[in-house]
């Protein structure tokens, strides 16, 4: 049986739409849908899972920074 793979996926991190990835001949390209994830804009990933991991890392890093600033004062 032949199955068609989607060409685009939405990546959500903690109920936030981080962005959309689209498939091309080299893998997946990330398009940010929220400022928090703009550092990933246009980046190419080998897989959808790699793009999701990168978005989770951005979210985690921002959360760590926000928490350390709260406790620094």
C-alpha distance (Angstrom), angle and dihedral (degrees) to the residues before:
residue distance angle dihedral
X1 . . .
X2 3.82 . .
X3 3.81 117.8 .
X4 3.78 124.9 -165.3
X5 3.81 115.4 -138.3
X6 3.80 117.4 -142.7
X7 3.80 116.4 -110.4
X8 3.79 96.0 -146.6
X9 3.79 136.8 38.9
X10 3.78 134.3 -172.9
X11 3.78 114.7 -132.0
X12 3.80 114.6 -149.4
X13 3.79 124.0 -171.8
X14 3.82 116.0 -169.4
X15 3.82 92.6 -20.2
X16 3.83 91.6 -49.1
X17 3.79 120.9 117.7
X18 3.80 101.0 -125.0
X19 3.77 94.4 -179.7
X20 3.75 149.0 -70.5
X21 3.77 126.6 -83.6
X22 3.77 122.0 -155.6
X23 3.77 126.7 -160.2
X24 3.78 120.9 -122.8
X25 3.81 135.6 160.1
X26 3.84 92.6 -76.5
X27 3.80 99.7 44.2
X28 3.79 130.0 -87.8
X29 3.80 130.0 -21.1
X30 3.81 120.4 -152.3
X31 3.82 123.7 -134.2
X32 3.79 114.2 -171.4
X33 3.78 119.8 -132.1
X34 3.81 95.9 -177.3
X35 3.82 132.3 42.0
X36 3.77 92.1 -120.9
X37 3.81 89.2 68.0
X38 3.81 98.7 41.0
X39 3.81 90.5 110.4
X40 3.82 87.3 71.5
X41 3.82 94.5 50.1
X42 3.79 111.1 132.7
X43 3.81 95.0 -0.1
X44 3.78 117.9 144.0
X45 3.82 120.5 -131.6
X46 3.80 131.0 -170.2
X47 3.80 92.5 -135.1
X48 3.79 142.5 9.6
X49 3.82 87.7 -111.9
X50 3.83 91.0 56.5
X51 3.80 90.4 52.4
X52 3.79 91.2 49.3
X53 3.81 91.2 49.8
X54 3.81 90.4 51.6
X55 3.81 91.6 50.5
X56 3.81 90.7 48.9
X57 3.81 89.9 50.3
X58 3.82 91.3 52.1
X59 3.80 90.5 49.3
X60 3.82 92.6 47.4
X61 3.80 93.0 48.0
X62 3.80 92.3 50.7
X63 3.81 90.4 47.8
X64 3.82 91.2 50.7
X65 3.81 91.2 49.4
X66 3.80 92.4 48.3
X67 3.81 91.3 49.6
X68 3.80 93.8 47.6
X69 3.81 90.7 50.6
X70 3.82 90.3 51.8
X71 3.79 92.0 53.5
X72 3.82 95.3 40.7
X73 3.81 93.6 71.0
